[in-house]
Amino acid sequence: MNSIITTALSGLDAARKRLEVSAANVANADSEGALPDTDGAWVSASGSASGAPQPYTPLGVSQRPLASGGTTATIGAATTDPVDPATVRRYAPDASYASREGMVASPNVDLVSEGINQIAAARAYEANAQVMRVALDLERETLDAFGRPPRLDLNA
C-alpha cells in the first residue's frame, strides 16, 4: 500500500472517531446523575452512593501527526480541550438522586460546538475519501500506461 493511501486511511479513521465522539456527547447531553460530594463520590440526597447514577463525562479526541505521515486519534475524557467542569448543576427536584436543594449533575456539553465538530469531521472524512479515490485512479492510470505486470500462475 502506498503512503498516500495510508495517510488518507489514517485521516478517515481520525474523522470517524471525531464524529463518533461528538455524536456520543450530543446523545448524552441530557443525561444526569447525582452531584459529587466533597470527596468526589456520587451521592444522592439520602446519602447512598449505591443507587446514585453518575452523570455522563464528555469525551474528546486527541489527534496527533505521525512521523511516518498521517495522523492518529485517541479517544478520552475530554483529552484535547478538557471541559472544566465536566458537569454542571441543573435543577431537577423530581429525580430520586437529586440533592436536598433539588440539584443534579448534568454533563457540560456545548451543543453548538459539537455541531461544528460534526461538520468539520464530516468534511475531513469527505476530503480523505477523495484523496483515496484520486490515489487509486492515479495508480490505475499508471499501471495502464506502463502495462500491467504479468500475473503469476501459482497453480503451475
FIKE-364735 format. One record per atom (N, C-alpha, C): residue number from 1; residue in one letter; atom name; x, y, z. Coordinates in steps of 0.02 Angstrom, whole numbers, plus 50000, padded with zeros to 5 digits. Example, Ala and Ser with C-alpha at 12.3 -4.5 7.8 and 13.67 -1.06 7.14 Angstrom:
2
+-----+---------+-------+-------+-------+-------+
| num | residuo | atomo |     u |     v |     w |
+-----+---------+-------+-------+-------+-------+
|   1 |       A |     N | 50660 | 49716 | 50390 |
|   1 |       A |    CA | 50615 | 49775 | 50390 |
|   1 |       A |     C | 50660 | 49835 | 50390 |
|   2 |       S |     N | 50642 | 49888 | 50354 |
|   2 |       S |    CA | 50684 | 49947 | 50357 |
|   2 |       S |     C | 50645 | 50002 | 50394 |
+-----+---------+-------+-------+-------+-------+
This chain:
156
+-----+---------+-------+-------+-------+-------+
| num | residuo | atomo |     u |     v |     w |
+-----+---------+-------+-------+-------+-------+
|   1 |       M |     N | 50043 | 49941 | 50000 |
|   1 |       M |    CA | 50000 | 50000 | 50000 |
|   1 |       M |     C | 50045 | 50062 | 50000 |
|   2 |       N |     N | 50026 | 50112 | 49961 |
|   2 |       N |    CA | 50070 | 50170 | 49957 |
|   2 |       N |     C | 50055 | 50220 | 50013 |
|   3 |       S |     N | 50100 | 50268 | 50021 |
|   3 |       S |    CA | 50096 | 50315 | 50077 |
|   3 |       S |     C | 50036 | 50362 | 50071 |
|   4 |       I |     N | 50015 | 50377 | 50010 |
|   4 |       I |    CA | 49957 | 50421 | 50002 |
|   4 |       I |     C | 49895 | 50387 | 50030 |
|   5 |       I |     N | 49885 | 50324 | 50013 |
|   5 |       I |    CA | 49827 | 50287 | 50037 |
|   5 |       I |     C | 49831 | 50277 | 50112 |
|   6 |       T |     N | 49890 | 50262 | 50138 |
|   6 |       T |    CA | 49898 | 50253 | 50210 |
|   6 |       T |     C | 49881 | 50317 | 50248 |
|   7 |       T |     N | 49904 | 50374 | 50222 |
|   7 |       T |    CA | 49890 | 50438 | 50253 |
|   7 |       T |     C | 49815 | 50453 | 50251 |
|   8 |       A |     N | 49783 | 50440 | 50194 |
|   8 |       A |    CA | 49711 | 50452 | 50188 |
|   8 |       A |     C | 49672 | 50406 | 50234 |
|   9 |       L |     N | 49693 | 50344 | 50240 |
|   9 |       L |    CA | 49658 | 50297 | 50286 |
|   9 |       L |     C | 49663 | 50321 | 50358 |
|  10 |       S |     N | 49721 | 50346 | 50378 |
|  10 |       S |    CA | 49728 | 50371 | 50447 |
|  10 |       S |     C | 49683 | 50433 | 50457 |
|  11 |       G |     N | 49677 | 50474 | 50406 |
|  11 |       G |    CA | 49633 | 50532 | 50410 |
|  11 |       G |     C | 49560 | 50512 | 50414 |
|  12 |       L |     N | 49541 | 50460 | 50376 |
|  12 |       L |    CA | 49472 | 50434 | 50379 |
|  12 |       L |     C | 49457 | 50408 | 50449 |
|  13 |       D |     N | 49504 | 50371 | 50478 |
|  13 |       D |    CA | 49494 | 50343 | 50544 |
|  13 |       D |     C | 49488 | 50398 | 50597 |
|  14 |       A |     N | 49530 | 50449 | 50592 |
|  14 |       A |    CA | 49527 | 50505 | 50640 |
|  14 |       A |     C | 49461 | 50542 | 50635 |
|  15 |       A |     N | 49439 | 50555 | 50573 |
|  15 |       A |    CA | 49375 | 50589 | 50563 |
|  15 |       A |     C | 49317 | 50548 | 50590 |
|  16 |       R |     N | 49320 | 50482 | 50580 |
|  16 |       R |    CA | 49268 | 50437 | 50606 |
|  16 |       R |     C | 49265 | 50441 | 50682 |
|  17 |       K |     N | 49323 | 50440 | 50714 |
|  17 |       K |    CA | 49325 | 50444 | 50787 |
|  17 |       K |     C | 49298 | 50511 | 50812 |
|  18 |       R |     N | 49316 | 50565 | 50778 |
|  18 |       R |    CA | 49292 | 50631 | 50799 |
|  18 |       R |     C | 49216 | 50635 | 50793 |
|  19 |       L |     N | 49188 | 50607 | 50739 |
|  19 |       L |    CA | 49116 | 50608 | 50730 |
|  19 |       L |     C | 49081 | 50563 | 50781 |
|  20 |       E |     N | 49111 | 50506 | 50794 |
|  20 |       E |    CA | 49083 | 50458 | 50843 |
|  20 |       E |     C | 49081 | 50490 | 50913 |
|  21 |       V |     N | 49134 | 50523 | 50933 |
|  21 |       V |    CA | 49138 | 50553 | 51000 |
|  21 |       V |     C | 49088 | 50611 | 51005 |
|  22 |       S |     N | 49084 | 50653 | 50954 |
|  22 |       S |    CA | 49038 | 50709 | 50956 |
|  22 |       S |     C | 48966 | 50684 | 50959 |
|  23 |       A |     N | 48950 | 50632 | 50921 |
|  23 |       A |    CA | 48882 | 50603 | 50923 |
|  23 |       A |     C | 48866 | 50576 | 50992 |
|  24 |       A |     N | 48914 | 50544 | 51025 |
|  24 |       A |    CA | 48904 | 50518 | 51093 |
|  24 |       A |     C | 48892 | 50575 | 51141 |
|  25 |       N |     N | 48930 | 50630 | 51134 |
|  25 |       N |    CA | 48920 | 50687 | 51178 |
|  25 |       N |     C | 48851 | 50717 | 51170 |
|  26 |       V |     N | 48828 | 50724 | 51108 |
|  26 |       V |    CA | 48761 | 50752 | 51095 |
|  26 |       V |     C | 48707 | 50705 | 51121 |
|  27 |       A |     N | 48715 | 50640 | 51109 |
|  27 |       A |    CA | 48665 | 50592 | 51131 |
|  27 |       A |     C | 48658 | 50590 | 51207 |
|  28 |       N |     N | 48712 | 50604 | 51243 |
|  28 |       N |    CA | 48710 | 50601 | 51316 |
|  28 |       N |     C | 48706 | 50670 | 51349 |
|  29 |       A |     N | 48694 | 50722 | 51311 |
|  29 |       A |    CA | 48693 | 50790 | 51338 |
|  29 |       A |     C | 48639 | 50799 | 51391 |
|  30 |       D |     N | 48583 | 50764 | 51385 |
|  30 |       D |    CA | 48528 | 50772 | 51433 |
|  30 |       D |     C | 48530 | 50721 | 51488 |
|  31 |       S |     N | 48579 | 50677 | 51489 |
|  31 |       S |    CA | 48584 | 50629 | 51544 |
|  31 |       S |     C | 48604 | 50666 | 51607 |
|  32 |       E |     N | 48587 | 50639 | 51663 |
|  32 |       E |    CA | 48604 | 50672 | 51726 |
|  32 |       E |     C | 48618 | 50619 | 51779 |
|  33 |       G |     N | 48646 | 50642 | 51833 |
|  33 |       G |    CA | 48662 | 50597 | 51888 |
|  33 |       G |     C | 48667 | 50637 | 51952 |
|  34 |       A |     N | 48687 | 50603 | 52004 |
|  34 |       A |    CA | 48693 | 50635 | 52070 |
|  34 |       A |     C | 48753 | 50682 | 52071 |
|  35 |       L |     N | 48748 | 50733 | 52112 |
|  35 |       L |    CA | 48805 | 50779 | 52120 |
|  35 |       L |     C | 48860 | 50745 | 52161 |
|  36 |       P |     N | 48922 | 50759 | 52147 |
|  36 |       P |    CA | 48976 | 50729 | 52187 |
|  36 |       P |     C | 48980 | 50764 | 52255 |
|  37 |       D |     N | 49000 | 50726 | 52306 |
|  37 |       D |    CA | 49010 | 50757 | 52372 |
|  37 |       D |     C | 49079 | 50789 | 52373 |
|  38 |       T |     N | 49100 | 50813 | 52430 |
|  38 |       T |    CA | 49165 | 50847 | 52435 |
|  38 |       T |     C | 49224 | 50802 | 52420 |
|  39 |       D |     N | 49215 | 50736 | 52427 |
|  39 |       D |    CA | 49268 | 50688 | 52412 |
|  39 |       D |     C | 49266 | 50665 | 52339 |
|  40 |       G |     N | 49216 | 50688 | 52301 |
|  40 |       G |    CA | 49210 | 50668 | 52232 |
|  40 |       G |     C | 49167 | 50607 | 52221 |
|  41 |       A |     N | 49139 | 50578 | 52274 |
|  41 |       A |    CA | 49095 | 50520 | 52266 |
|  41 |       A |     C | 49026 | 50543 | 52246 |
|  42 |       W |     N | 48991 | 50503 | 52206 |
|  42 |       W |    CA | 48924 | 50520 | 52181 |
|  42 |       W |     C | 48873 | 50496 | 52232 |
|  43 |       V |     N | 48842 | 50542 | 52267 |
|  43 |       V |    CA | 48797 | 50525 | 52322 |
|  43 |       V |     C | 48731 | 50560 | 52312 |
|  44 |       S |     N | 48675 | 50523 | 52324 |
|  44 |       S |    CA | 48609 | 50553 | 52319 |
|  44 |       S |     C | 48591 | 50588 | 52384 |
|  45 |       A |     N | 48533 | 50620 | 52386 |
|  45 |       A |    CA | 48512 | 50658 | 52445 |
|  45 |       A |     C | 48505 | 50612 | 52506 |
|  46 |       S |     N | 48489 | 50549 | 52494 |
|  46 |       S |    CA | 48482 | 50502 | 52550 |
|  46 |       S |     C | 48550 | 50482 | 52579 |
|  47 |       G |     N | 48604 | 50503 | 52545 |
|  47 |       G |    CA | 48671 | 50487 | 52569 |
|  47 |       G |     C | 48697 | 50421 | 52543 |
|  48 |       S |     N | 48658 | 50389 | 52500 |
|  48 |       S |    CA | 48677 | 50324 | 52473 |
|  48 |       S |     C | 48714 | 50332 | 52407 |
|  49 |       A |     N | 48770 | 50301 | 52401 |
|  49 |       A |    CA | 48808 | 50304 | 52338 |
|  49 |       A |     C | 48789 | 50246 | 52293 |
|  50 |       S |     N | 48758 | 50194 | 52320 |
|  50 |       S |    CA | 48745 | 50134 | 52280 |
|  50 |       S |     C | 48694 | 50146 | 52225 |
|  51 |       G |     N | 48640 | 50182 | 52239 |
|  51 |       G |    CA | 48588 | 50192 | 52189 |
|  51 |       G |     C | 48594 | 50256 | 52150 |
|  52 |       A |     N | 48644 | 50295 | 52164 |
|  52 |       A |    CA | 48652 | 50360 | 52132 |
|  52 |       A |     C | 48688 | 50352 | 52065 |
|  53 |       P |     N | 48656 | 50369 | 52009 |
|  53 |       P |    CA | 48690 | 50363 | 51945 |
|  53 |       P |     C | 48742 | 50419 | 51937 |
|  54 |       Q |     N | 48794 | 50403 | 51900 |
|  54 |       Q |    CA | 48845 | 50453 | 51885 |
|  54 |       Q |     C | 48826 | 50487 | 51820 |
|  55 |       P |     N | 48837 | 50552 | 51814 |
|  55 |       P |    CA | 48823 | 50586 | 51751 |
|  55 |       P |     C | 48875 | 50566 | 51698 |
|  56 |       Y |     N | 48855 | 50574 | 51637 |
|  56 |       Y |    CA | 48899 | 50561 | 51580 |
|  56 |       Y |     C | 48958 | 50610 | 51581 |
|  57 |       T |     N | 49017 | 50586 | 51567 |
|  57 |       T |    CA | 49077 | 50629 | 51562 |
|  57 |       T |     C | 49091 | 50641 | 51488 |
|  58 |       P |     N | 49089 | 50704 | 51467 |
|  58 |       P |    CA | 49101 | 50719 | 51396 |
|  58 |       P |     C | 49169 | 50693 | 51374 |
|  59 |       L |     N | 49171 | 50666 | 51313 |
|  59 |       L |    CA | 49232 | 50638 | 51284 |
|  59 |       L |     C | 49262 | 50688 | 51235 |
|  60 |       G |     N | 49325 | 50677 | 51219 |
|  60 |       G |    CA | 49359 | 50717 | 51170 |
|  60 |       G |     C | 49406 | 50673 | 51130 |
|  61 |       V |     N | 49434 | 50699 | 51077 |
|  61 |       V |    CA | 49480 | 50663 | 51034 |
|  61 |       V |     C | 49545 | 50702 | 51031 |
|  62 |       S |     N | 49600 | 50667 | 51045 |
|  62 |       S |    CA | 49666 | 50696 | 51040 |
|  62 |       S |     C | 49695 | 50671 | 50974 |
|  63 |       Q |     N | 49708 | 50717 | 50928 |
|  63 |       Q |    CA | 49733 | 50698 | 50862 |
|  63 |       Q |     C | 49804 | 50725 | 50854 |
|  64 |       R |     N | 49851 | 50680 | 50837 |
|  64 |       R |    CA | 49922 | 50699 | 50830 |
|  64 |       R |     C | 49949 | 50674 | 50763 |
|  65 |       P |     N | 49995 | 50710 | 50734 |
|  65 |       P |    CA | 50026 | 50686 | 50672 |
|  65 |       P |     C | 50075 | 50629 | 50686 |
|  66 |       L |     N | 50082 | 50584 | 50638 |
|  66 |       L |    CA | 50130 | 50530 | 50643 |
|  66 |       L |     C | 50193 | 50550 | 50605 |
|  67 |       A |     N | 50251 | 50529 | 50629 |
|  67 |       A |    CA | 50314 | 50545 | 50596 |
|  67 |       A |     C | 50317 | 50514 | 50526 |
|  68 |       S |     N | 50284 | 50458 | 50517 |
|  68 |       S |    CA | 50285 | 50423 | 50452 |
|  68 |       S |     C | 50233 | 50452 | 50404 |
|  69 |       G |     N | 50195 | 50502 | 50427 |
|  69 |       G |    CA | 50142 | 50531 | 50386 |
|  69 |       G |     C | 50075 | 50508 | 50412 |
|  70 |       G |     N | 50024 | 50548 | 50401 |
|  70 |       G |    CA | 49958 | 50531 | 50425 |
|  70 |       G |     C | 49947 | 50558 | 50495 |
|  71 |       T |     N | 49898 | 50530 | 50528 |
|  71 |       T |    CA | 49879 | 50554 | 50594 |
|  71 |       T |     C | 49854 | 50497 | 50637 |
|  72 |       T |     N | 49853 | 50507 | 50701 |
|  72 |       T |    CA | 49825 | 50459 | 50747 |
|  72 |       T |     C | 49777 | 50496 | 50794 |
|  73 |       A |     N | 49723 | 50464 | 50811 |
|  73 |       A |    CA | 49672 | 50495 | 50854 |
|  73 |       A |     C | 49658 | 50449 | 50913 |
|  74 |       T |     N | 49656 | 50479 | 50972 |
|  74 |       T |    CA | 49644 | 50442 | 51033 |
|  74 |       T |     C | 49582 | 50470 | 51067 |
|  75 |       I |     N | 49537 | 50426 | 51087 |
|  75 |       I |    CA | 49475 | 50447 | 51121 |
|  75 |       I |     C | 49487 | 50445 | 51196 |
|  76 |       G |     N | 49465 | 50498 | 51230 |
|  76 |       G |    CA | 49472 | 50500 | 51303 |
|  76 |       G |     C | 49424 | 50549 | 51333 |
|  77 |       A |     N | 49425 | 50556 | 51398 |
|  77 |       A |    CA | 49381 | 50603 | 51433 |
|  77 |       A |     C | 49405 | 50674 | 51421 |
|  78 |       A |     N | 49378 | 50705 | 51369 |
|  78 |       A |    CA | 49394 | 50774 | 51352 |
|  78 |       A |     C | 49469 | 50785 | 51348 |
|  79 |       T |     N | 49503 | 50746 | 51306 |
|  79 |       T |    CA | 49576 | 50747 | 51303 |
|  79 |       T |     C | 49604 | 50809 | 51270 |
|  80 |       T |     N | 49572 | 50835 | 51218 |
|  80 |       T |    CA | 49602 | 50892 | 51182 |
|  80 |       T |     C | 49588 | 50958 | 51218 |
|  81 |       D |     N | 49527 | 50971 | 51235 |
|  81 |       D |    CA | 49508 | 51031 | 51272 |
|  81 |       D |     C | 49467 | 51008 | 51331 |
|  82 |       P |     N | 49500 | 50996 | 51388 |
|  82 |       P |    CA | 49463 | 50971 | 51445 |
|  82 |       P |     C | 49405 | 51018 | 51463 |
|  83 |       V |     N | 49347 | 50989 | 51471 |
|  83 |       V |    CA | 49289 | 51028 | 51492 |
|  83 |       V |     C | 49293 | 51035 | 51567 |
|  84 |       D |     N | 49297 | 51096 | 51590 |
|  84 |       D |    CA | 49303 | 51108 | 51661 |
|  84 |       D |     C | 49250 | 51158 | 51682 |
|  85 |       P |     N | 49203 | 51137 | 51720 |
|  85 |       P |    CA | 49194 | 51071 | 51749 |
|  85 |       P |     C | 49162 | 51023 | 51700 |
|  86 |       A |     N | 49171 | 50959 | 51711 |
|  86 |       A |    CA | 49143 | 50908 | 51667 |
|  86 |       A |     C | 49067 | 50905 | 51675 |
|  87 |       T |     N | 49043 | 50926 | 51732 |
|  87 |       T |    CA | 48971 | 50927 | 51744 |
|  87 |       T |     C | 48950 | 50996 | 51770 |
|  88 |       V |     N | 48887 | 51011 | 51759 |
|  88 |       V |    CA | 48858 | 51073 | 51785 |
|  88 |       V |     C | 48797 | 51054 | 51827 |
|  89 |       R |     N | 48778 | 51098 | 51871 |
|  89 |       R |    CA | 48720 | 51086 | 51914 |
|  89 |       R |     C | 48657 | 51105 | 51876 |
|  90 |       R |     N | 48605 | 51062 | 51882 |
|  90 |       R |    CA | 48541 | 51076 | 51850 |
|  90 |       R |     C | 48486 | 51060 | 51900 |
|  91 |       Y |     N | 48433 | 51099 | 51898 |
|  91 |       Y |    CA | 48377 | 51090 | 51944 |
|  91 |       Y |     C | 48331 | 51036 | 51917 |
|  92 |       A |     N | 48324 | 50982 | 51954 |
|  92 |       A |    CA | 48279 | 50926 | 51937 |
|  92 |       A |     C | 48255 | 50895 | 52002 |
|  93 |       P |     N | 48209 | 50928 | 52037 |
|  93 |       P |    CA | 48189 | 50905 | 52104 |
|  93 |       P |     C | 48154 | 50837 | 52104 |
|  94 |       D |     N | 48127 | 50816 | 52048 |
|  94 |       D |    CA | 48091 | 50752 | 52046 |
|  94 |       D |     C | 48137 | 50692 | 52039 |
|  95 |       A |     N | 48199 | 50703 | 52025 |
|  95 |       A |    CA | 48246 | 50647 | 52017 |
|  95 |       A |     C | 48260 | 50616 | 52086 |
|  96 |       S |     N | 48260 | 50550 | 52088 |
|  96 |       S |    CA | 48270 | 50515 | 52152 |
|  96 |       S |     C | 48340 | 50527 | 52181 |
|  97 |       Y |     N | 48387 | 50546 | 52140 |
|  97 |       Y |    CA | 48456 | 50557 | 52161 |
|  97 |       Y |     C | 48472 | 50631 | 52169 |
|  98 |       A |     N | 48421 | 50675 | 52167 |
|  98 |       A |    CA | 48432 | 50747 | 52174 |
|  98 |       A |     C | 48456 | 50763 | 52245 |
|  99 |       S |     N | 48493 | 50816 | 52250 |
|  99 |       S |    CA | 48516 | 50839 | 52316 |
|  99 |       S |     C | 48456 | 50868 | 52355 |
| 100 |       R |     N | 48467 | 50886 | 52416 |
| 100 |       R |    CA | 48413 | 50916 | 52457 |
| 100 |       R |     C | 48385 | 50979 | 52424 |
| 101 |       E |     N | 48427 | 51014 | 52387 |
| 101 |       E |    CA | 48406 | 51075 | 52353 |
| 101 |       E |     C | 48373 | 51060 | 52286 |
| 102 |       G |     N | 48369 | 50996 | 52266 |
| 102 |       G |    CA | 48339 | 50976 | 52202 |
| 102 |       G |     C | 48387 | 50980 | 52144 |
| 103 |       M |     N | 48452 | 50983 | 52158 |
| 103 |       M |    CA | 48501 | 50989 | 52104 |
| 103 |       M |     C | 48530 | 50921 | 52085 |
| 104 |       V |     N | 48544 | 50914 | 52021 |
| 104 |       V |    CA | 48577 | 50854 | 51994 |
| 104 |       V |     C | 48637 | 50876 | 51952 |
| 105 |       A |     N | 48681 | 50830 | 51937 |
| 105 |       A |    CA | 48738 | 50844 | 51893 |
| 105 |       A |     C | 48719 | 50827 | 51821 |
| 106 |       S |     N | 48736 | 50871 | 51776 |
| 106 |       S |    CA | 48721 | 50861 | 51705 |
| 106 |       S |     C | 48786 | 50871 | 51666 |
| 107 |       P |     N | 48798 | 50833 | 51613 |
| 107 |       P |    CA | 48861 | 50841 | 51576 |
| 107 |       P |     C | 48866 | 50911 | 51546 |
| 108 |       N |     N | 48925 | 50939 | 51547 |
| 108 |       N |    CA | 48938 | 51005 | 51520 |
| 108 |       N |     C | 48955 | 50998 | 51445 |
| 109 |       V |     N | 48903 | 50989 | 51405 |
| 109 |       V |    CA | 48910 | 50980 | 51333 |
| 109 |       V |     C | 48883 | 51042 | 51298 |
| 110 |       D |     N | 48924 | 51073 | 51256 |
| 110 |       D |    CA | 48903 | 51131 | 51217 |
| 110 |       D |     C | 48879 | 51105 | 51149 |
| 111 |       L |     N | 48813 | 51107 | 51138 |
| 111 |       L |    CA | 48785 | 51078 | 51077 |
| 111 |       L |     C | 48807 | 51115 | 51014 |
| 112 |       V |     N | 48818 | 51180 | 51018 |
| 112 |       V |    CA | 48841 | 51218 | 50960 |
| 112 |       V |     C | 48912 | 51195 | 50940 |
| 113 |       S |     N | 48956 | 51188 | 50988 |
| 113 |       S |    CA | 49024 | 51164 | 50974 |
| 113 |       S |     C | 49023 | 51094 | 50946 |
| 114 |       E |     N | 48980 | 51052 | 50973 |
| 114 |       E |    CA | 48975 | 50983 | 50949 |
| 114 |       E |     C | 48949 | 50982 | 50877 |
| 115 |       G |     N | 48902 | 51025 | 50860 |
| 115 |       G |    CA | 48878 | 51029 | 50791 |
| 115 |       G |     C | 48933 | 51049 | 50743 |
| 116 |       I |     N | 48973 | 51099 | 50764 |
| 116 |       I |    CA | 49030 | 51121 | 50723 |
| 116 |       I |     C | 49081 | 51064 | 50717 |
| 117 |       N |     N | 49095 | 51028 | 50771 |
| 117 |       N |    CA | 49141 | 50971 | 50769 |
| 117 |       N |     C | 49116 | 50918 | 50720 |
| 118 |       Q |     N | 49051 | 50906 | 50719 |
| 118 |       Q |    CA | 49023 | 50855 | 50675 |
| 118 |       Q |     C | 49031 | 50876 | 50602 |
| 119 |       I |     N | 49018 | 50940 | 50587 |
| 119 |       I |    CA | 49026 | 50964 | 50518 |
| 119 |       I |     C | 49099 | 50960 | 50497 |
| 120 |       A |     N | 49144 | 50981 | 50540 |
| 120 |       A |    CA | 49216 | 50978 | 50524 |
| 120 |       A |     C | 49239 | 50906 | 50513 |
| 121 |       A |     N | 49216 | 50860 | 50555 |
| 121 |       A |    CA | 49236 | 50790 | 50548 |
| 121 |       A |     C | 49207 | 50760 | 50483 |
| 122 |       A |     N | 49146 | 50778 | 50466 |
| 122 |       A |    CA | 49116 | 50753 | 50404 |
| 122 |       A |     C | 49155 | 50779 | 50343 |
| 123 |       R |     N | 49175 | 50842 | 50345 |
| 123 |       R |    CA | 49213 | 50871 | 50289 |
| 123 |       R |     C | 49283 | 50839 | 50284 |
| 124 |       A |     N | 49314 | 50826 | 50341 |
| 124 |       A |    CA | 49379 | 50793 | 50341 |
| 124 |       A |     C | 49373 | 50723 | 50313 |
| 125 |       Y |     N | 49319 | 50688 | 50330 |
| 125 |       Y |    CA | 49308 | 50621 | 50305 |
| 125 |       Y |     C | 49300 | 50623 | 50229 |
| 126 |       E |     N | 49259 | 50670 | 50204 |
| 126 |       E |    CA | 49248 | 50678 | 50132 |
| 126 |       E |     C | 49314 | 50693 | 50096 |
| 127 |       A |     N | 49354 | 50737 | 50125 |
| 127 |       A |    CA | 49418 | 50756 | 50093 |
| 127 |       A |     C | 49465 | 50696 | 50089 |
| 128 |       N |     N | 49470 | 50657 | 50142 |
| 128 |       N |    CA | 49513 | 50598 | 50142 |
| 128 |       N |     C | 49487 | 50544 | 50095 |
| 129 |       A |     N | 49422 | 50537 | 50090 |
| 129 |       A |    CA | 49393 | 50489 | 50043 |
| 129 |       A |     C | 49410 | 50510 | 49971 |
| 130 |       Q |     N | 49408 | 50575 | 49957 |
| 130 |       Q |    CA | 49425 | 50599 | 49890 |
| 130 |       Q |     C | 49499 | 50587 | 49876 |
| 131 |       V |     N | 49543 | 50596 | 49925 |
| 131 |       V |    CA | 49614 | 50582 | 49916 |
| 131 |       V |     C | 49623 | 50508 | 49899 |
| 132 |       M |     N | 49586 | 50464 | 49932 |
| 132 |       M |    CA | 49590 | 50392 | 49917 |
| 132 |       M |     C | 49569 | 50378 | 49845 |
| 133 |       R |     N | 49513 | 50408 | 49824 |
| 133 |       R |    CA | 49489 | 50397 | 49755 |
| 133 |       R |     C | 49541 | 50420 | 49704 |
| 134 |       V |     N | 49570 | 50479 | 49715 |
| 134 |       V |    CA | 49620 | 50506 | 49668 |
| 134 |       V |     C | 49682 | 50462 | 49668 |
| 135 |       A |     N | 49704 | 50439 | 49726 |
| 135 |       A |    CA | 49764 | 50397 | 49730 |
| 135 |       A |     C | 49752 | 50330 | 49693 |
| 136 |       L |     N | 49693 | 50301 | 49701 |
| 136 |       L |    CA | 49678 | 50239 | 49666 |
| 136 |       L |     C | 49673 | 50249 | 49591 |
| 137 |       D |     N | 49642 | 50305 | 49570 |
| 137 |       D |    CA | 49639 | 50321 | 49499 |
| 137 |       D |     C | 49709 | 50331 | 49470 |
| 138 |       L |     N | 49752 | 50366 | 49506 |
| 138 |       L |    CA | 49820 | 50377 | 49484 |
| 138 |       L |     C | 49858 | 50311 | 49478 |
| 139 |       E |     N | 49849 | 50268 | 49526 |
| 139 |       E |    CA | 49881 | 50202 | 49524 |
| 139 |       E |     C | 49857 | 50162 | 49464 |
| 140 |       R |     N | 49792 | 50163 | 49451 |
| 140 |       R |    CA | 49763 | 50127 | 49395 |
| 140 |       R |     C | 49789 | 50155 | 49328 |
| 141 |       E |     N | 49792 | 50222 | 49322 |
| 141 |       E |    CA | 49817 | 50252 | 49261 |
| 141 |       E |     C | 49891 | 50237 | 49250 |
| 142 |       T |     N | 49929 | 50235 | 49303 |
| 142 |       T |    CA | 50000 | 50219 | 49298 |
| 142 |       T |     C | 50009 | 50148 | 49273 |
| 143 |       L |     N | 49971 | 50102 | 49301 |
| 143 |       L |    CA | 49976 | 50032 | 49279 |
| 143 |       L |     C | 49954 | 50025 | 49206 |
| 144 |       D |     N | 49903 | 50061 | 49186 |
| 144 |       D |    CA | 49881 | 50059 | 49116 |
| 144 |       D |     C | 49934 | 50088 | 49069 |
| 145 |       A |     N | 49967 | 50142 | 49090 |
| 145 |       A |    CA | 50017 | 50174 | 49048 |
| 145 |       A |     C | 50080 | 50132 | 49039 |
| 146 |       F |     N | 50101 | 50098 | 49091 |
| 146 |       F |    CA | 50162 | 50058 | 49087 |
| 146 |       F |     C | 50149 | 49984 | 49077 |
| 147 |       G |     N | 50087 | 49967 | 49072 |
| 147 |       G |    CA | 50070 | 49896 | 49063 |
| 147 |       G |     C | 50066 | 49861 | 49130 |
| 148 |       R |     N | 50018 | 49819 | 49135 |
| 148 |       R |    CA | 50010 | 49782 | 49197 |
| 148 |       R |     C | 50062 | 49726 | 49200 |
| 149 |       P |     N | 50089 | 49714 | 49260 |
| 149 |       P |    CA | 50138 | 49659 | 49265 |
| 149 |       P |     C | 50103 | 49592 | 49252 |
| 150 |       P |     N | 50140 | 49545 | 49225 |
| 150 |       P |    CA | 50109 | 49480 | 49212 |
| 150 |       P |     C | 50089 | 49446 | 49277 |
| 151 |       R |     N | 50032 | 49412 | 49274 |
| 151 |       R |    CA | 50008 | 49376 | 49334 |
| 151 |       R |     C | 50047 | 49311 | 49341 |
| 152 |       L |     N | 50063 | 49294 | 49402 |
| 152 |       L |    CA | 50098 | 49232 | 49415 |
| 152 |       L |     C | 50046 | 49177 | 49423 |
| 153 |       D |     N | 50058 | 49121 | 49391 |
| 153 |       D |    CA | 50013 | 49064 | 49398 |
| 153 |       D |     C | 50039 | 49021 | 49454 |
| 154 |       L |     N | 50005 | 49025 | 49511 |
| 154 |       L |    CA | 50028 | 48989 | 49570 |
| 154 |       L |     C | 50009 | 48914 | 49567 |
| 155 |       N |     N | 49969 | 48895 | 49519 |
| 155 |       N |    CA | 49948 | 48825 | 49512 |
| 155 |       N |     C | 49996 | 48784 | 49469 |
| 156 |       A |     N | 50043 | 48818 | 49438 |
| 156 |       A |    CA | 50088 | 48782 | 49392 |
| 156 |       A |     C | 50144 | 48748 | 49429 |
+-----+---------+-------+-------+-------+-------+
